[in-house]
């Protein structure tokens, strides 16, 4: 890809693993002088990486009280705010960018510090559903304004583009009549494709097998990407888009009572909720049902309504995540501490000795059963491709780069979700950094091998019921 010219300034807010990993990609693919890039971050971590590339580094936490004082002098018409921070409210930043005529991208809709675990808020109020509703409510105000891409990393983000490609693959392989891919703005056309193919459920099915030279120690939370980000979302309620094929809500399932009504939440944290899923290399496994924006945005995007407004079709959508084994041990310890974070945190980077991240989407219920489409990226491939990345981070940073480029190429689109972006353009930019990108069909169902050693109450008439997929 030829470098994309950008004439403004770029402020990167936050410089953790994703910020450090995306910086070399931005310098490789954007035509922008280094002196027009500034990093603003709450921690000293990454200062040496910024110095390596000659980028200005400002150690300054952004809060409710100082947000304007810190950012307004550094941003103006035609600039770009790349938000990779934690504990800074995405909606407040998007409002500021609309006011200043500044392009914007984040990888998750983030609340102010403490918002994920505030006991004064109900589970519904601190859900990703509520945060997304607040973000998309800016659409009318931002219409025709500078592009604000919300929730565009690997997932949420890249996986929405995987879903579209997977739908086109299934349509091709089953002889379904799809003359040409609809534009991303035509939600109804894409939803009609999913309905016509019989898609009942979509899993964001991910298995991380990266291993470090030394194992997790007691009192330490280890992960291949942001510890704070993972713990924050893991302590939120488990959330999933709720499909029209489902026969009954789970006993602990609740609707939100406001907004698009595309999703439900369970009255338990995602980091203690497991589901059955499948990827080509790992085979069947149990993943955590961690709340994610794409579980809601995909379910909403692929909704069809009848003439009276009643929902006719919607798939069930959720994340099914098996992190690296040390992170699984970390979650077990975290749960035993009643969700109080361990005193030590370790981000696995240079000490990783082997493994890969197998990240994709699993579309279920169509004529060929199950279809997984996604990226298999090893740690060795990631290190060869881009400095300061592991397999997990590069899948995110490549998608961040693609979202930034798309925003520069489409600067007056207002507030945009990943599902509303041209999937072919995003995949074109990302593909060189995703390792092996494959689509694999499978005969797997969550009923296989069930009820043999112990009796189970299963719905054998419809394997894709959530009650069959959830691990009791």
C-alpha positions in Angstrom: 0.0 0.0 0.0 1.4 3.4 -1.0 1.7 5.9 1.9 -1.5 7.9 2.5 -1.0 11.6 2.7 -2.2 13.3 5.9 -1.7 17.0 6.2 -2.8 17.5 9.8 -1.4 16.7 13.3 -2.0 13.3 14.9 -2.4 13.0 18.7 -2.2 9.5 20.1 -4.0 9.3 23.4 -2.6 6.3 25.4 0.6 4.4 24.6 0.2 0.9 25.9 0.8 -2.3 23.9 -1.5 -1.2 21.1 -0.1 2.4 20.9 3.5 1.1 20.8 2.5 -1.5 18.2 0.6 0.8 15.9 3.2 3.6 15.8 5.6 1.8 13.4 2.6 1.0 11.2 1.4 4.6 11.1 4.9 5.8 10.2 5.1 3.1 7.5 1.7 3.8 5.9 1.0 7.5 6.5 2.8 10.4 4.8 3.1 12.6 7.9 6.2 14.3 9.4 7.2 12.8 12.7 7.1 16.3 14.3 3.4 16.4 13.7 2.7 13.4 15.9 2.4 13.7 19.7 1.8 10.9 22.3 -0.2 11.9 25.4 -0.3 9.1 28.0 -0.9 8.7 31.7 2.1 6.4 32.2 5.9 6.5 31.5 5.6 3.1 29.8 6.6 3.3 26.2 8.8 6.4 26.5 11.8 4.6 25.0 9.7 3.4 22.0 8.6 7.0 21.3 12.2 8.1 21.5 13.3 5.3 19.1 11.0 6.9 16.5 11.6 10.5 17.4 8.0 11.2 18.5 7.1 13.8 21.1 6.0 12.1 24.4 3.8 13.8 27.0 3.2 12.0 30.3 -0.1 13.5 31.3 -3.3 11.7 32.5 -6.4 13.0 30.8 -9.4 13.5 33.2 -12.8 15.0 33.2 -11.4 18.2 34.6 -8.4 18.7 32.4 -9.5 17.1 29.1 -9.9 20.4 27.2 -6.8 22.0 28.7 -4.6 19.0 27.6 -6.2 18.4 24.2 -7.5 21.6 22.7 -4.0 23.3 22.3 -2.9 20.2 20.4 -5.9 19.7 18.1 -7.6 21.8 15.4 -9.5 21.6 12.2 -8.2 18.7 10.0 -6.2 17.0 12.8 -6.6 13.4 14.1 -7.2 12.1 17.6 -6.3 8.4 17.9 -7.7 7.2 21.2 -6.0 4.1 22.5 -6.4 5.0 26.2 -8.2 3.5 29.2 -10.2 5.5 31.7 -11.0 8.3 29.3 -14.6 8.6 28.1 -14.8 8.0 24.4 -18.1 9.9 24.0 -16.6 13.0 25.6 -13.7 12.8 23.2 -16.0 12.3 20.2 -18.0 15.4 21.2 -14.8 17.4 21.5 -13.6 16.2 18.1 -16.9 17.2 16.5 -16.6 20.6 18.0 -13.0 21.1 16.8 -13.5 19.4 13.4 -11.0 16.7 14.2 -11.0 13.1 12.9 -11.2 10.4 15.6 -10.8 6.6 16.1 -11.0 4.4 19.1 -10.9 0.6 19.6 -13.6 0.5 22.4 -16.2 2.7 23.8 -14.5 3.5 27.1 -16.0 5.2 30.2 -14.3 7.5 32.7 -12.2 5.8 35.3 -14.3 3.5 37.5 -17.2 3.3 35.1 -16.8 -0.5 34.5 -17.1 -1.4 38.2 -19.1 1.5 39.8 -21.4 -0.2 42.3 -23.7 2.8 42.1 -24.6 1.8 38.6 -26.9 -1.1 37.7 -25.4 -3.9 35.6 -27.3 -2.6 32.6 -26.0 1.0 33.1 -22.4 -0.2 33.1 -22.8 -2.5 30.2 -21.3 -2.2 26.7 -24.8 -2.0 25.5 -25.4 1.3 27.4 -22.0 2.7 26.4 -22.7 1.9 22.7 -26.1 3.5 22.9 -24.5 6.7 24.2 -22.0 6.7 21.4 -24.4 6.0 18.5 -26.7 8.7 19.9 -24.1 11.2 18.6 -24.9 10.2 15.0 -27.5 12.9 14.4 -25.4 15.7 15.9 -22.3 14.5 13.9 -24.0 14.0 10.6 -21.8 15.5 7.8 -19.1 16.3 10.4 -15.6 14.9 10.8 -15.4 11.2 10.8 -15.4 9.5 14.2 -14.8 5.8 13.9 -15.9 4.1 17.1 -14.8 0.7 18.3 -12.4 -0.3 15.4 -9.6 -2.6 16.6 -9.5 -6.4 16.1 -12.7 -7.1 18.0 -14.6 -5.0 17.9 -13.6 -3.9 14.4 -11.8 -6.3 12.1 -14.3 -9.1 13.0 -17.2 -7.2 11.5 -15.4 -7.2 8.2 -14.6 -10.9 8.6 -18.4 -11.5 9.0 -19.2 -9.8 5.7 -16.5 -11.8 3.9 -17.7 -15.0 5.5 -21.3 -14.4 4.4 -20.1 -13.9 0.8 -18.1 -17.1 1.0 -21.0 -19.1 2.2 -23.3 -17.6 -0.4 -20.8 -18.5 -3.1 -20.3 -22.0 -1.8 -24.1 -22.8 -1.4 -25.2 -21.2 -4.6 -27.2 -18.5 -2.9 -28.1 -15.6 -5.2 -25.8 -12.7 -4.2 -25.1 -10.7 -7.4 -22.6 -8.3 -5.8 -21.7 -7.2 -2.3 -24.0 -4.4 -1.1 -22.5 -1.2 0.2 -21.8 -1.2 3.9 -24.5 1.5 4.3 -27.2 -0.9 3.2 -27.8 -2.7 6.5 -31.0 -4.3 5.2 -29.3 -5.9 2.2 -26.6 -7.5 4.4 -29.1 -8.6 7.0 -31.2 -10.2 4.2 -28.1 -12.1 3.0 -27.6 -13.5 6.6 -31.3 -14.3 6.9 -31.4 -16.0 3.5 -28.4 -18.2 4.4 -30.0 -19.3 7.6 -27.4 -17.8 10.0 -28.6 -18.3 13.5 -25.6 -17.5 15.6 -22.2 -15.8 15.1 -19.3 -16.4 17.5 -16.3 -14.2 17.7 -14.2 -17.4 18.2 -10.6 -16.8 19.4 -7.9 -19.0 20.8 -4.6 -17.5 21.9 -1.8 -20.1 22.4 1.1 -17.8 23.1 3.5 -19.0 25.8 6.1 -17.0 27.7 9.5 -18.2 28.8 8.5 -18.1 32.4 5.0 -18.9 33.7 2.5 -16.8 35.7 3.4 -16.3 39.4 0.9 -16.1 42.2 -0.4 -12.6 42.7 0.3 -11.7 39.1 -2.1 -11.0 36.2 -0.5 -12.0 32.9 -1.9 -11.2 29.4 -0.9 -10.7 25.8 -2.7 -7.4 25.6 -3.9 -4.7 28.1 -4.4 -6.2 31.6 -6.5 -3.2 32.7 -8.6 -3.4 29.5 -9.2 -7.2 29.9 -10.0 -7.0 33.6 -12.4 -4.1 33.0 -14.5 -5.8 30.4 -14.2 -9.1 32.2 -15.8 -7.6 35.3 -18.7 -6.2 33.3 -21.9 -8.3 32.8 -21.7 -11.0 30.1 -23.5 -9.6 27.1 -24.7 -11.0 23.8 -26.8 -10.1 20.8 -30.1 -12.0 21.2 -31.4 -13.8 18.1 -34.9 -14.4 16.9 -34.4 -18.2 16.8 -33.9 -18.3 20.6 -36.8 -19.9 22.4 -36.4 -18.5 25.9 -34.2 -16.1 27.8 -31.6 -17.6 30.1 -32.8 -17.7 33.7 -30.3 -15.0 34.6 -30.8 -13.1 31.3 -32.3 -9.6 31.2 -33.3 -7.1 28.6 -32.1 -3.5 29.0 -35.4 -1.7 28.5 -34.0 1.1 26.4 -32.2 1.5 23.1 -32.2 -0.8 20.1 -33.1 -3.9 22.2 -30.7 -6.1 20.1 -28.9 -7.6 23.1 -29.3 -9.0 26.6 -27.1 -9.3 29.6 -26.5 -12.0 32.1 -26.4 -11.2 35.8 -22.8 -12.4 36.2 -19.4 -11.2 35.0 -18.2 -12.3 31.6 -15.0 -13.6 33.1 -17.0 -16.2 34.9 -19.3 -17.2 32.0 -18.2 -19.8 29.5 -19.6 -21.0 26.2 -18.8 -23.8 23.7 -17.2 -22.8 20.4 -14.8 -24.0 17.7 -11.8 -22.9 15.7 -10.1 -24.9 13.0 -6.8 -25.4 14.8 -8.0 -25.7 18.4 -11.1 -27.6 17.6 -13.9 -27.5 20.2 -13.2 -25.5 23.4 -14.7 -23.5 26.2 -14.3 -19.8 25.8 -15.2 -16.9 28.1 -18.3 -14.9 27.1 -16.6 -11.5 27.6 -18.8 -8.5 26.8 -17.7 -6.7 23.6 -19.2 -4.0 21.5 -19.4 -6.2 18.4 -21.8 -8.6 20.1 -24.3 -5.7 20.1 -23.4 -3.8 16.9 -23.4 -6.9 14.8 -26.8 -8.1 16.2 -28.2 -4.6 15.6 -26.7 -4.3 12.1 -28.1 -7.7 11.0 -31.6 -7.1 12.2 -34.6 -7.1 9.8 -38.0 -5.7 10.7 -41.4 -6.2 9.2 -43.6 -3.4 7.9 -45.0 -2.8 11.4 -41.5 -2.5 12.9 -41.4 -5.9 14.7 -38.2 -7.8 14.5 -38.3 -10.5 11.9 -34.7 -11.7 11.9 -31.6 -11.3 14.1 -28.7 -13.7 14.9 -27.4 -14.4 18.3 -23.9 -12.9 18.5 -21.2 -13.1 21.2 -17.6 -13.4 22.0 -16.1 -16.8 22.8 -12.6 -16.1 24.0 -9.9 -18.5 25.2 -7.0 -16.2 26.1 -3.4 -17.5 26.6 -3.2 -20.1 29.3 -1.4 -17.8 31.7 -4.3 -15.3 31.3 -6.8 -18.1 32.1 -4.9 -18.8 35.3 -4.9 -15.1 36.0 -8.7 -15.0 35.6 -9.2 -17.9 38.0 -7.1 -16.1 40.6 -8.9 -12.8 40.0 -12.3 -14.5 40.5 -11.0 -16.0 43.8 -10.0 -12.6 44.9 -13.6 -11.5 44.4 -12.6 -9.5 41.3 -9.9 -7.4 43.0 -7.0 -7.1 40.6 -3.7 -8.8 41.6 -0.9 -6.5 42.9 1.4 -7.3 39.9 0.6 -7.0 36.2 2.7 -8.4 33.3 2.1 -7.8 29.6 3.7 -10.7 27.6 5.9 -9.3 24.9 9.6 -10.1 24.4 9.4 -13.1 26.7 6.9 -15.0 24.4 8.6 -18.0 23.0 5.9 -19.7 20.8 2.2 -19.7 19.9 -0.3 -17.9 17.8 -3.6 -16.0 18.0 -6.4 -17.7 16.0 -9.0 -15.0 15.7 -12.1 -15.3 13.5 -15.8 -15.4 13.2 -17.9 -18.7 13.4 -21.1 -18.5 11.5 -23.6 -21.2 12.5 -26.9 -22.6 11.2 -26.5 -22.3 7.4 -26.7 -25.1 4.9 -23.1 -26.2 5.4 -23.4 -26.1 9.2 -20.5 -24.0 10.6 -18.0 -21.7 8.9 -15.0 -20.1 10.5 -13.2 -17.2 8.8 -10.3 -15.4 10.2 -6.6 -14.9 10.9 -4.0 -17.3 12.1 -1.0 -15.2 13.2 2.0 -16.7 15.0 4.4 -14.8 17.3 7.3 -15.4 14.8 5.3 -13.9 11.9 4.2 -10.9 14.0 7.8 -10.1 15.0 9.0 -10.3 11.4 6.2 -8.1 10.2 6.2 -5.2 12.6 8.3 -4.2 15.6 6.8 -3.9 19.1 4.0 -6.4 18.4 3.0 -9.9 19.4 0.4 -12.0 17.6 -2.5 -10.5 19.5 -1.5 -6.9 19.3 -0.8 -7.0 15.5 -4.3 -8.1 14.7 -5.5 -5.0 16.6 -2.9 -2.6 15.3 -3.4 -3.6 11.7 -7.1 -2.9 12.1 -6.4 0.5 13.8 -4.2 1.4 10.9 -6.9 0.5 8.4 -9.5 2.5 10.3 -7.2 5.5 10.4 -6.6 5.3 6.7 -10.4 4.8 6.0 -11.2 7.9 8.1 -8.6 10.0 6.2 -10.1 8.8 2.9 -13.6 9.4 4.1 -13.3 12.5 6.3 -17.0 13.7 6.5 -18.9 10.7 7.6 -19.7 11.7 11.2 -20.0 8.9 13.8 -19.4 5.5 12.1 -19.3 1.9 13.5 -17.2 -0.8 12.1 -20.2 -2.5 10.5 -20.8 0.6 8.4 -17.3 0.7 6.8 -16.3 -0.9 3.5 -15.1 -4.3 4.5 -13.1 -4.9 1.3 -11.0 -1.8 1.8 -10.3 -2.7 5.5 -9.3 -6.2 4.6 -7.1 -5.0 1.8 -5.1 -2.9 4.2 -5.0 -5.5 7.0 -4.3 -8.7 5.1 -0.5 -8.4 4.9 -0.4 -8.3 8.7 -2.8 -11.1 9.5 -0.7 -14.2 8.8 -2.8 -16.9 7.2 -6.3 -15.8 6.5 -8.6 -18.8 5.9 -12.1 -20.0 5.8 -12.9 -23.5 7.1 -16.2 -25.4 7.1 -17.0 -27.7 10.0 -19.6 -30.2 11.1 -19.2 -29.1 14.7 -22.2 -28.5 16.9 -22.4 -27.9 20.6 -24.3 -31.2 21.0 -21.4 -33.4 20.0 -20.5 -35.8 22.8 -23.0 -34.4 25.2 -25.1 -36.4 27.7 -22.8 -39.4 27.5 -21.2 -39.4 31.0 -23.9 -37.3 32.7 -27.4 -36.5 31.7 -28.1 -33.0 30.3 -31.2 -31.1 29.4 -30.5 -30.2 25.7 -32.5 -28.9 22.8 -31.7 -31.5 20.2 -34.1 -30.0 17.7 -32.0 -26.9 17.3 -28.3 -27.2 18.1 -27.8 -23.5 17.9 -29.9 -22.5 20.9 -27.9 -20.6 23.4 -28.9 -23.0 26.1 -26.9 -25.7 24.3 -23.9 -23.4 23.8 -23.6 -22.0 27.3 -21.5 -24.0 29.8 -23.6 -24.6 32.9 
